[in-house]
């Protein structure tokens, strides 16, 4: 018993010290409940997550299948597979002009499953340095050699490709979640072709502004090895799909642990995704409004030399504050004005690139956007 007490105390002391270190560094995280502030924080770009119309249609879709259970009660390889799910996968693949698709319970699971299972020992994964944490974590779980290249830097990527061995996989995002800028996908594909490398694109933040994603918008879908489409942003629900060949789908069913060893999504979740795609097909007006709101924000925000706005045409607009303290201060100032904007602190982003991340939406009103930019302009000019 004394030995057990000693072990537990050592673990408790470790936890306490790590939390104290994070508080000292000014980047301690806490959970916050919902609020009534003006939303410039969420990834609900088209307003699907809050749509009463979509909610009603989801309920009608679920009601049309009364035989389905509340939960799936097992993995898809055991009791959790439905013909409904497989039909949805085929439908989504068709929408995105892909040969096949495989649903995962989240975007994180999709990237973990794909990047951990596909590259093997002796292969090489090359990631943009700003790739999402789930891509990085998936790559870490593989036995492949891993490199990063400077963000959107083709020369840096070429240098890494020259050192690559085995099968080569390049991981990028079409629109980056913490900067909001776009990837030079066509140029990366040209470079990848020269080295026989396979390109994997995470489209999480492109769906919404672009109805089918940036890859398909540019007509590059037949040149990309795999795409990850997530449903928790503009589609307003939850989950993800990996798009690629039939062989890739079958491979992931057999080797992706994030797919094999997890309970399948509930019927409610799958039905929500199906219904959200129906709404996405008819979202031209919402997308047009979102683009107008992005243009209004960009035309009314002052350019500040010390606190630059990252160049972005997407719904994600970021102002670099260069310290956790300034990022937290401006976020607090905005929240006091009734505007929900959150600070993005290191270590989530590199030290010195701390920022506020502003998400624009189709449901943002011009008056709300002007209140946002006026408050920001006043704050930044006073610093």
N, C-alpha and C positions, 0 to 999 in steps of 0.2 A: 504493500500500500504506500509506504513512503516514496518508493521509486515512481509510482504512478502520479503521486502528488507533485513530485519534482518535474516530471514530464509535462503535466498540465500547466504548472506555473511557468515553465520555460516557454510554452506555446502562448500563454496569455501575455507574458512579458514581450514576446516578439510582436504580437498583434498590437499591443498598446504602443510600443515604440514606433512601429510603422505608421500608425495613425497620427501619432504626435509629430513625426517627421513631415507628414503630408500637411498637417495643419500649420506647421512652422513655415513650410514652403508656400503657403497661401493657395494650395490647390486641392483642399479637402472637399470631397463630394458629399452632398446630401440629397435625399429625395424630397421633391416638393409636390404637393397635391395640385389638382386642377385649380384654375383661377378664372376670373371674369375679365382679364386684361385683353386688349386688342392683340390678336395672334399674329406676331411676326416671328414665330419660333418654330412651329411645327412643320413637318414635311407634307402636309395635306394640301399640295399645290393646287389641285382642282376643286377642293372642297368635298371630295367624295366621303371622307371619314365622318363629316358632320351632316351629310345630305339626308334629310328625312325621306326623300323620294327613293334613294338607293336603299335605305333601311327598310322601307315598305316592300320594295321589290325583292329584297333578300328574304323577308318573311314569307312572301308569296311563293318564292322558289322552294323554300324549305317545306312549306305547307303542301306543296304539290307532291312531296315524297314522304308521306307519313310513316312509311315502313322503316325509314332510316333512324338509327339510334342517336342518342345524345353524344356519345363518344365512340371512337373507332375500336377501342378495347384491344388493340394490339398493333404491332408493326404491319406494314403493308405486305411483308413476306409471310405473315401469319394470318391474323384475322382482320387486318385493317384495310385491305384493298377493296375498292368499289369499282364497278364498271363505269359509274358516273365520273370517278376521278380520272380514269384512263381516257374517257371520252373528252374530258376537259383538257387534259394534256395534249391530246391530238388537235383540239380546237385552237388552243393557245399557240401551238407550234405552227399551225396553218396561218394564223393571224400574223405571226412574225416571220413567215416564209422560211421556216426551219423544217428539217426532216422529222425531228422528234423533240419531245420535251419530257422532263421528269420533275415532278413537284417535290419541294422540300418544305419543311415546317417554318423556315425563316430564311432570310437572305444570309444570315450568319451560317446557318447549317449548310446552305448551298455552296458557299465558298469553302467552308471547312471540308465538306465532302469531296468537292471537285479537286481542290489543290492538294489535299492530303493523299488522295488515292491514285491520281493519274501519274504524276512524275515519280520515277523510281530511282533507286540508288544508281549513281553515275549519270543521271539526267541533270538538267539545269533549269531552274526557275529564275526569271528576271522580272522584277517588279518595279513599277514606278515608285519612287520614294514616298509619294503621298497616297499610295493605295490603301484602301480601307483595312482596318484592323482584322477583319474576318479573312481577307485574302492573305495577309501576313501570317496569321495564326495557322491557316490551312497549309501554307508553304512550310512553316516550321515543323508541322507534323509529318511532312514527307521526309524521305531519305535523300532527296535530291540536293545538289549544290544550289545555293541561293545567292543572288546578287540583287542590288537595287541600282537603278539609274536615276540621274537627276531629273526632277519633274519636267516632263514634256520635252526633254533634251535629247534630240535624235543622235547627236554625236556621242553623248554619254551612253545611250543604248547601244550604239554600234560598237563602242569599246568593250562593253560587257558581252556582246554577241561574239566578238573575236575570241574571248576566253572561254566560251561555253563549250560543254561536252555533252555527248549523248543526245537524247531528245530534248528539244529546247521549247520552253513554254514562257510566253511573255504575258504578264498580267497587268491590265490597265483598267481604269474607269473611263466611261465616255464623258461623264461630267463628274468632277471631283467634289466629294461631299463637304470638305472643309474649306475649299477655295471657290467652288462654283464655276471654275473654268473648264473648258473642253479639251479633250485629248486630240492630237493630230493623228487620227486613226488611220487615214489613208496613207500617210507617210510612214507610220509605224508598220503597216501591213507591207508596204514596198520593201522596207528594210528587213522585215521578217522573212519575206520571200527569198531574199538573197542568202539567208542562212538556214533555210528550211525550218523556220521556227513557227510554232503554232501560237496564235494570239487568242487570249481569253479576255472578254470585255464585260465588266460589270456595268449594267445600264440602270442601276437603282435610281439615280437622280435625273436621268434623261426622260424616262417615261413620265408623261404629263405634259411637259413643254413640247415634246414630240410624241405623237400618238403611238408610234411603234418603236421608239428609241432612236438614238443618233446613228447607230450602225445602219439600220434599215433606211433611215432618212437619207443617208448618203449613198444607198445602194451597194453597201459593202458586205451584206450579210452572207453572201456565198464565199467570201474570203476569210471570214472569222471562224476559228475552230469551235468556239463555244461562247455563248452569251448567258449572263445571269440577269434575269428580270425579277425584281422584287415587287411585292404587292402592298407593302406597308407604307409606301410614300403616297404618290399621286393616286393609286388605286384605292386607298382608304381602307384596306383590310389587312391581311397578314399572310405571310408565306413567300415562296419564291419558286421559280422554275429555272432549270438549266436547259438551254436549247442547244442542240447540236445534231449529230447523226444518230441513226438508229443504234449503231454499234456503241456510241458513247452512252446512250441511255441504258443499254443492256450492261455495259461495263459498270456504270455507277450502281445499278441494282445489285450487282454482284460484289463490288469492292468498296463502295463509299460507306464507311461506317456511320456517318451522320445520317444516312438514309436507312441502312439495314437495322440499326439498333436503337431506333426511336419509335415511340408510338405514333401511328399515323395521325394526320390532322383530322379533326372532327368533320362531320358532314356540313355543319354550319360554316366552318372555315372554307371548305371547298366550294360550297354553294355561293358564299360571299364573293369569292374570286370570279366565279363564272358570271355572276350578275354585274360585278364591277367592270368586267371586260365589255359587256353589252353597253354600259354607260360610256366607256372610253371610246367606243366606235362612233358615238354621237356627241363627242365633247368639243366640237369645233368652236362653238361660241365661248365656252369656258377657257379654252386655250387662247383664243383671240383676246379675251379680257385679261388673262394672265400676262400675255406679251405686252399689252398696253400698260399694265401696272408696272412691269419691269422698266419700260421706257420712261414712265412718269418718275419713278424713283431715281433713275440714272440722270434724268434731266434736272432734278431739283436738289440733288445732294451736291454740296460744295466739294470741290477737289482740294484736299489738304496735303501739303508736302510731307508733313511729319507723320500723318496718320492716313496712309494711302488706302484707297478703295481698290481691291483686287479686280482686275479686268475680268468681267464675266457677263455673258449674255443670258445666263440661266436665272432661275428663280432664287438662287443662292447668291447673296451679295454680302461681302465681308469687308470690314474695316479693320486694319491692323493697328493695334494699340501698343504693342511691344512690351507689355508687362501684364501680369495677372491683376495687379492692383488697378491699373487704368481700365482694363476690360471689365472688371467687376464694378468699378465706380460708374462707368457710363451705362452699363446694364441696369444698375440700381436707379440711376437718374431717369432712364426711360420707363422703368417699371413704376416709378412715382408719378409719371405722367399718364399712366394707364396703358403702357405699351409693353407687351411681353417679348422682350429680346433677351437672349441668354449669352453670357460670356463663354468663350471657348478658351480654356486655359491650358498651359503646359502642365503635364506631359501629353495631353491629347494632341496638341500641336507643338512644334518645336519651340524651345525657349527663344523669346525675341519675336515670335510671330503670333503672340496671343491676340485675340480679336473678339469682336462681336460678330455673330453670324445671323444675318437677317434673311428670313424666308418670306418671299412674296407669294401671294395667293390670288386665285381668281375671285375670291370673295372679299379681298381687301378693297375698301372704298377709296376714292381719290382723297377725301378729307383725312382719312386715317394715314395714308401715305404721306400727305403733306405735313401732318402733325409729327410723324416720324422724322422726316428729313429736316424740318424746322428745329426740332429738339436736338437732333444730331449736329446740325450746323452751328447752333448756338454753343453747344458743349465744346465742340472741337476748336472753335475760334477763341474760347476762353482758356484753353490749356496753355 
